[in-house]
Amino acid sequence: MDSSLPTDLVDWYLRLLNLDRRSFVIDLDWGPLDVHVTGRGVFFFWVTVIVLGLAGIAVAISRKRELVQKWTTWALIVPVVGLPIWVGRGTTAALAIVLAVLAVNEYARLAGLPRADRLVLLGLAVAYPLLAWQAPSYLALVPLVVLLCALPSVLTGDLEHGVRRAAFTGFGSVWICWSLAHLVILWEDAFLVCFAAAATDVAAWCGGKGLRRFGWARRPLSPLSPNKTVGGLAGAVIGAFLVLTLLGTISVGLVVAVAIGGVLGDLLESMFKRQAGVKDAGDWLPGFGGLLDRVDSLLLVLPLAAVLA
Protein backbone atom coordinates (compact mmCIF):
# COMPACT_ATOMS: atom_id res chain seq x y z
CA MET A 1 0.00 0.00 0.00
CA ASP A 2 1.26 3.49 -0.88
CA SER A 3 2.15 5.13 2.43
CA SER A 4 1.81 8.57 0.85
CA LEU A 5 -1.90 8.09 0.19
CA PRO A 6 -3.12 9.27 3.64
CA THR A 7 -0.85 12.32 3.40
CA ASP A 8 -2.17 13.11 -0.07
CA LEU A 9 -5.74 12.87 1.19
CA VAL A 10 -4.99 15.18 4.10
CA ASP A 11 -3.30 17.67 1.77
CA TRP A 12 -6.26 17.57 -0.63
CA TYR A 13 -8.70 18.05 2.27
CA LEU A 14 -6.76 21.03 3.62
CA ARG A 15 -6.60 22.63 0.16
CA LEU A 16 -10.37 22.25 -0.20
CA LEU A 17 -10.97 23.62 3.28
CA ASN A 18 -8.70 26.62 2.72
CA LEU A 19 -10.04 27.47 -0.73
CA ASP A 20 -10.67 31.23 -1.04
CA ARG A 21 -14.45 31.21 -1.39
CA ARG A 22 -14.67 35.01 -1.39
CA SER A 23 -12.86 35.37 -4.72
CA PHE A 24 -15.71 33.96 -6.82
CA VAL A 25 -17.33 36.51 -9.13
CA ILE A 26 -20.50 36.94 -11.18
CA ASP A 27 -19.78 39.54 -13.89
CA LEU A 28 -22.57 40.05 -16.44
CA ASP A 29 -22.86 42.90 -18.93
CA TRP A 30 -25.80 42.17 -21.21
CA GLY A 31 -27.08 45.53 -22.39
CA PRO A 32 -29.28 46.96 -19.64
CA LEU A 33 -28.33 44.06 -17.35
CA ASP A 34 -25.07 44.91 -15.61
CA VAL A 35 -24.29 42.66 -12.66
CA HIS A 36 -21.00 42.53 -10.80
CA VAL A 37 -21.07 40.53 -7.57
CA THR A 38 -18.24 38.96 -5.63
CA GLY A 39 -17.87 37.21 -2.31
CA ARG A 40 -18.80 34.02 -0.53
CA GLY A 41 -22.44 34.31 -1.63
CA VAL A 42 -21.35 33.80 -5.25
CA PHE A 43 -19.62 30.57 -4.25
CA PHE A 44 -22.81 29.39 -2.52
CA PHE A 45 -24.77 30.30 -5.66
CA TRP A 46 -22.60 28.18 -7.92
CA VAL A 47 -22.54 25.25 -5.48
CA THR A 48 -26.35 25.37 -5.29
CA VAL A 49 -26.75 25.53 -9.07
CA ILE A 50 -24.34 22.62 -9.61
CA VAL A 51 -25.94 20.46 -6.91
CA LEU A 52 -29.45 21.15 -8.24
CA GLY A 53 -28.26 20.41 -11.78
CA LEU A 54 -26.65 17.08 -10.86
CA ALA A 55 -29.68 16.13 -8.76
CA GLY A 56 -31.95 17.05 -11.66
CA ILE A 57 -30.06 14.72 -13.99
CA ALA A 58 -30.28 11.87 -11.48
CA VAL A 59 -34.00 12.49 -10.95
CA ALA A 60 -34.64 12.58 -14.71
CA ILE A 61 -32.85 9.26 -15.12
CA SER A 62 -34.86 7.69 -12.28
CA ARG A 63 -38.20 8.83 -13.80
CA LYS A 64 -39.80 8.55 -10.38
CA ARG A 65 -42.71 10.96 -10.04
CA GLU A 66 -42.15 11.52 -6.31
CA LEU A 67 -38.50 12.49 -6.86
CA VAL A 68 -39.45 14.80 -9.74
CA GLN A 69 -41.94 16.54 -7.44
CA LYS A 70 -39.34 16.93 -4.69
CA TRP A 71 -36.71 18.29 -7.08
CA THR A 72 -39.17 20.78 -8.61
CA THR A 73 -40.16 21.99 -5.15
CA TRP A 74 -36.49 22.36 -4.18
CA ALA A 75 -35.77 24.32 -7.37
CA LEU A 76 -38.53 26.77 -6.37
CA ILE A 77 -37.55 26.92 -2.70
CA VAL A 78 -33.89 27.83 -3.32
CA PRO A 79 -34.47 31.31 -4.81
CA VAL A 80 -37.37 32.00 -2.44
CA VAL A 81 -35.05 31.43 0.53
CA GLY A 82 -31.71 32.42 -0.99
CA LEU A 83 -32.55 35.80 -2.53
CA PRO A 84 -33.95 37.46 0.63
CA ILE A 85 -30.92 36.30 2.62
CA TRP A 86 -28.59 37.59 -0.10
CA VAL A 87 -30.28 41.01 -0.21
CA GLY A 88 -29.92 41.81 3.49
CA ARG A 89 -30.95 41.40 7.10
CA GLY A 90 -34.30 43.19 6.65
CA THR A 91 -35.46 40.92 3.85
CA THR A 92 -34.22 37.95 5.85
CA ALA A 93 -36.47 39.09 8.70
CA ALA A 94 -39.38 39.29 6.23
CA LEU A 95 -38.59 35.74 5.06
CA ALA A 96 -38.50 34.50 8.68
CA ILE A 97 -41.88 36.13 9.35
CA VAL A 98 -43.52 34.50 6.32
CA LEU A 99 -42.10 31.07 7.20
CA ALA A 100 -43.08 31.43 10.87
CA VAL A 101 -46.65 32.52 10.07
CA LEU A 102 -47.18 29.59 7.69
CA ALA A 103 -45.58 27.11 10.11
CA VAL A 104 -47.60 28.45 13.08
CA ASN A 105 -50.87 27.93 11.21
CA GLU A 106 -49.94 24.31 10.49
CA TYR A 107 -48.74 23.77 14.07
CA ALA A 108 -51.90 25.27 15.59
CA ARG A 109 -53.98 22.93 13.48
CA LEU A 110 -51.91 19.90 14.56
CA ALA A 111 -52.11 20.90 18.23
CA GLY A 112 -55.82 21.78 18.06
CA LEU A 113 -55.25 25.27 19.46
CA PRO A 114 -58.21 27.66 19.61
CA ARG A 115 -58.24 31.08 17.94
CA ALA A 116 -56.88 33.06 20.91
CA ASP A 117 -53.77 30.88 21.25
CA ARG A 118 -53.25 30.90 17.49
CA LEU A 119 -53.31 34.71 17.50
CA VAL A 120 -50.66 34.79 20.24
CA LEU A 121 -48.40 32.59 18.14
CA LEU A 122 -49.04 34.63 14.99
CA GLY A 123 -48.10 37.78 16.90
CA LEU A 124 -44.84 36.20 18.06
CA ALA A 125 -44.18 34.89 14.53
CA VAL A 126 -43.99 38.54 13.47
CA ALA A 127 -42.43 39.99 16.64
CA TYR A 128 -39.44 37.68 17.12
CA PRO A 129 -37.88 38.12 13.64
CA LEU A 130 -38.43 41.89 13.88
CA LEU A 131 -36.72 41.95 17.27
CA ALA A 132 -33.85 39.82 15.94
CA TRP A 133 -33.42 42.45 13.23
CA GLN A 134 -33.88 45.69 15.16
CA ALA A 135 -33.39 44.89 18.87
CA PRO A 136 -31.92 41.39 19.40
CA SER A 137 -31.22 42.03 23.08
CA TYR A 138 -34.99 41.91 23.77
CA LEU A 139 -35.01 38.22 22.79
CA ALA A 140 -33.67 37.62 26.29
CA LEU A 141 -37.32 38.03 27.37
CA VAL A 142 -38.38 34.87 25.51
CA PRO A 143 -38.61 32.71 28.71
CA LEU A 144 -40.98 35.27 30.22
CA VAL A 145 -43.09 35.29 27.06
CA VAL A 146 -43.37 31.49 27.28
CA LEU A 147 -45.02 31.92 30.68
CA LEU A 148 -47.28 34.68 29.35
CA CYS A 149 -48.51 32.27 26.66
CA ALA A 150 -50.76 30.88 29.40
CA LEU A 151 -52.75 34.15 29.53
CA PRO A 152 -55.51 33.14 27.05
CA SER A 153 -56.24 30.02 29.12
CA VAL A 154 -56.02 31.87 32.44
CA LEU A 155 -58.21 34.80 31.38
CA THR A 156 -60.93 32.49 30.04
CA GLY A 157 -60.74 30.20 33.08
CA ASP A 158 -60.24 27.10 30.95
CA LEU A 159 -59.90 24.39 33.62
CA GLU A 160 -60.47 21.51 31.20
CA HIS A 161 -57.86 22.31 28.53
CA GLY A 162 -55.98 25.32 29.93
CA VAL A 163 -52.75 23.56 30.92
CA ARG A 164 -52.56 21.75 27.60
CA ARG A 165 -53.22 24.95 25.64
CA ALA A 166 -50.61 26.89 27.60
CA ALA A 167 -48.02 24.14 27.13
CA PHE A 168 -48.59 23.84 23.37
CA THR A 169 -48.66 27.60 22.85
CA GLY A 170 -45.50 28.18 24.91
CA PHE A 171 -43.67 25.36 23.18
CA GLY A 172 -44.73 26.56 19.72
CA SER A 173 -43.54 30.08 20.52
CA VAL A 174 -40.01 28.72 21.06
CA TRP A 175 -39.96 25.85 18.59
CA ILE A 176 -41.21 27.89 15.63
CA CYS A 177 -41.20 31.67 16.24
CA TRP A 178 -37.97 31.96 18.25
CA SER A 179 -36.12 29.32 16.21
CA LEU A 180 -36.91 30.91 12.83
CA ALA A 181 -35.82 34.30 14.18
CA HIS A 182 -32.32 32.79 14.13
CA LEU A 183 -32.35 33.19 10.35
CA VAL A 184 -31.86 36.88 11.15
CA ILE A 185 -29.41 36.29 14.00
CA LEU A 186 -27.22 34.08 11.82
CA TRP A 187 -27.90 36.17 8.69
CA GLU A 188 -24.47 36.06 6.94
CA ASP A 189 -24.31 32.31 7.55
CA ALA A 190 -28.05 31.64 7.29
CA PHE A 191 -27.97 30.29 3.73
CA LEU A 192 -24.95 28.16 4.54
CA VAL A 193 -26.76 26.59 7.50
CA CYS A 194 -29.98 26.09 5.49
CA PHE A 195 -28.09 24.51 2.59
CA ALA A 196 -26.10 22.26 4.93
CA ALA A 197 -29.27 21.18 6.74
CA ALA A 198 -31.02 20.32 3.46
CA ALA A 199 -28.01 18.41 2.11
CA THR A 200 -27.62 16.56 5.42
CA ASP A 201 -31.30 15.59 5.29
CA VAL A 202 -30.64 13.94 1.92
CA ALA A 203 -27.49 12.29 3.31
CA ALA A 204 -29.54 10.89 6.22
CA TRP A 205 -32.01 9.37 3.73
CA CYS A 206 -29.12 7.86 1.74
CA GLY A 207 -27.53 6.50 4.92
CA GLY A 208 -30.80 4.91 6.00
CA LYS A 209 -31.21 3.25 2.60
CA GLY A 210 -27.58 2.41 1.84
CA LEU A 211 -26.63 1.00 5.25
CA ARG A 212 -29.75 -1.04 5.94
CA ARG A 213 -27.93 -4.27 5.08
CA PHE A 214 -26.22 -3.91 8.47
CA GLY A 215 -28.21 -4.87 11.55
CA TRP A 216 -27.03 -1.95 13.66
CA ALA A 217 -28.01 0.51 10.94
CA ARG A 218 -31.62 -0.71 10.82
CA ARG A 219 -32.29 0.07 14.48
CA PRO A 220 -34.86 2.85 14.75
CA LEU A 221 -33.87 5.90 16.77
CA SER A 222 -37.39 6.19 18.19
CA PRO A 223 -40.74 4.36 17.90
CA LEU A 224 -42.13 7.68 16.66
CA SER A 225 -40.65 7.09 13.21
CA PRO A 226 -39.34 3.63 12.22
CA ASN A 227 -37.76 5.19 9.11
CA LYS A 228 -35.40 7.28 11.24
CA THR A 229 -32.61 4.79 11.92
CA VAL A 230 -29.08 4.65 13.30
CA GLY A 231 -27.91 4.27 9.68
CA GLY A 232 -29.69 7.49 8.80
CA LEU A 233 -27.99 9.26 11.71
CA ALA A 234 -24.61 7.95 10.53
CA GLY A 235 -25.39 9.24 7.03
CA ALA A 236 -26.36 12.61 8.49
CA VAL A 237 -23.05 12.95 10.37
CA ILE A 238 -21.01 11.96 7.31
CA GLY A 239 -23.07 14.23 5.07
CA ALA A 240 -22.74 17.20 7.45
CA PHE A 241 -18.97 16.72 7.60
CA LEU A 242 -18.65 16.60 3.81
CA VAL A 243 -20.97 19.49 2.97
CA LEU A 244 -19.55 21.78 5.66
CA THR A 245 -16.06 20.99 4.38
CA LEU A 246 -17.19 21.91 0.86
CA LEU A 247 -18.70 25.16 2.13
CA GLY A 248 -15.51 25.96 4.04
CA THR A 249 -17.09 26.35 7.47
CA ILE A 250 -16.62 23.29 9.63
CA SER A 251 -16.37 22.76 13.35
CA VAL A 252 -17.43 20.04 15.75
CA GLY A 253 -20.23 22.28 17.03
CA LEU A 254 -21.59 22.97 13.57
CA VAL A 255 -21.49 19.29 12.57
CA VAL A 256 -23.43 18.43 15.75
CA ALA A 257 -25.92 21.25 15.12
CA VAL A 258 -26.59 20.28 11.50
CA ALA A 259 -26.51 16.47 11.83
CA ILE A 260 -27.94 15.78 15.28
CA GLY A 261 -30.22 18.83 15.28
CA GLY A 262 -31.65 17.90 11.89
CA VAL A 263 -32.47 14.32 12.85
CA LEU A 264 -33.99 15.34 16.20
CA GLY A 265 -36.00 18.06 14.49
CA ASP A 266 -37.57 15.47 12.19
CA LEU A 267 -38.41 13.23 15.15
CA LEU A 268 -39.91 16.11 17.10
CA GLU A 269 -42.32 16.94 14.31
CA SER A 270 -43.14 13.23 13.91
CA MET A 271 -44.30 13.24 17.54
CA PHE A 272 -46.76 16.06 16.84
CA LYS A 273 -48.04 14.41 13.66
CA ARG A 274 -48.51 11.08 15.45
CA GLN A 275 -50.43 12.82 18.21
CA ALA A 276 -52.62 14.57 15.63
CA GLY A 277 -53.07 11.36 13.63
CA VAL A 278 -51.86 12.82 10.32
CA LYS A 279 -49.12 11.88 7.86
CA ASP A 280 -48.14 15.43 6.87
CA ALA A 281 -48.59 18.86 8.42
CA GLY A 282 -50.04 20.13 5.12
CA ASP A 283 -50.40 19.27 1.45
CA TRP A 284 -49.41 22.36 -0.53
CA LEU A 285 -45.71 21.59 -1.08
CA PRO A 286 -45.55 18.80 -3.73
CA GLY A 287 -43.39 15.90 -2.56
CA PHE A 288 -43.01 17.26 0.99
CA GLY A 289 -46.44 17.98 2.49
CA GLY A 290 -46.61 21.24 4.41
CA LEU A 291 -44.08 23.89 5.29
CA LEU A 292 -43.58 22.42 8.76
CA ASP A 293 -42.59 19.14 7.10
CA ARG A 294 -39.91 21.04 5.17
CA VAL A 295 -38.48 23.25 7.94
CA ASP A 296 -38.73 20.83 10.88
CA SER A 297 -34.98 20.15 10.75
CA LEU A 298 -34.14 23.86 10.69
CA LEU A 299 -36.18 24.51 13.82
CA LEU A 300 -33.45 22.83 15.87
CA VAL A 301 -30.50 23.35 13.53
CA LEU A 302 -30.74 27.17 13.49
CA PRO A 303 -30.59 27.83 17.27
CA LEU A 304 -28.05 25.03 17.78
CA ALA A 305 -25.83 26.51 15.07
CA ALA A 306 -26.07 29.93 16.70
CA VAL A 307 -24.98 28.49 20.05
CA LEU A 308 -22.51 25.75 19.10
CA ALA A 309 -20.79 27.26 16.07
VENKA-V473859 format. One record per pair of residues at least 12 apart in sequence whose C-alpha atoms are under 7 Angstrom apart, sorted by the first residue. I is the first residue (numbers start at 1). J is the second residue. Records with the same first field share a line. If there is no record, write none. Layout:
# VENKA-V473859
I->J ; J
This chain:
# VENKA-V473859
16->246
17->245 ; 246 ; 248
18->248
21->39 ; 40 ; 43
22->38 ; 39 ; 40
23->38 ; 39
24->38 ; 39 ; 42 ; 43
25->37 ; 38 ; 39 ; 42
26->38 ; 42
56->71
66->287
69->286 ; 287
70->286 ; 287 ; 288
73->285 ; 286
82->191
85->187 ; 191
89->133 ; 184 ; 187
90->133
92->183 ; 184
93->129 ; 130 ; 133 ; 184
96->129 ; 180 ; 181 ; 183
97->125 ; 126 ; 129
100->125 ; 176 ; 177 ; 180
101->122 ; 125
102->291
103->291 ; 292
104->121 ; 122 ; 176
106->281 ; 282 ; 292
110->272 ; 273 ; 276
111->168 ; 276
113->165
116->152
117->152 ; 169
121->169 ; 173
124->173 ; 177
125->177
128->177 ; 178 ; 181
129->181 ; 184
132->181 ; 184 ; 185
133->184
146->170 ; 173
147->170
149->166 ; 169 ; 170
150->166
153->165 ; 166
175->299
176->299
179->299 ; 302 ; 303
180->299
182->302 ; 303
183->302
186->306
196->240 ; 243 ; 244 ; 258
197->258 ; 262 ; 298
200->236 ; 239 ; 240 ; 259
201->236
203->235 ; 236 ; 239
204->232 ; 233 ; 235 ; 236
205->232
206->235
207->231 ; 232 ; 234 ; 235
208->229 ; 231 ; 232
211->231
212->231
216->230
217->229 ; 230 ; 231
218->230 ; 231
224->267 ; 270 ; 271
225->267 ; 270
233->263
236->259
237->255 ; 259
240->255 ; 258 ; 259
241->255
251->309
253->308 ; 309
254->305 ; 308 ; 309
257->301 ; 304 ; 305 ; 308
258->301
261->297 ; 300 ; 301
262->297 ; 298 ; 300 ; 301
263->297
265->296 ; 297 ; 299 ; 300
266->296 ; 297
269->296
280->293
281->293
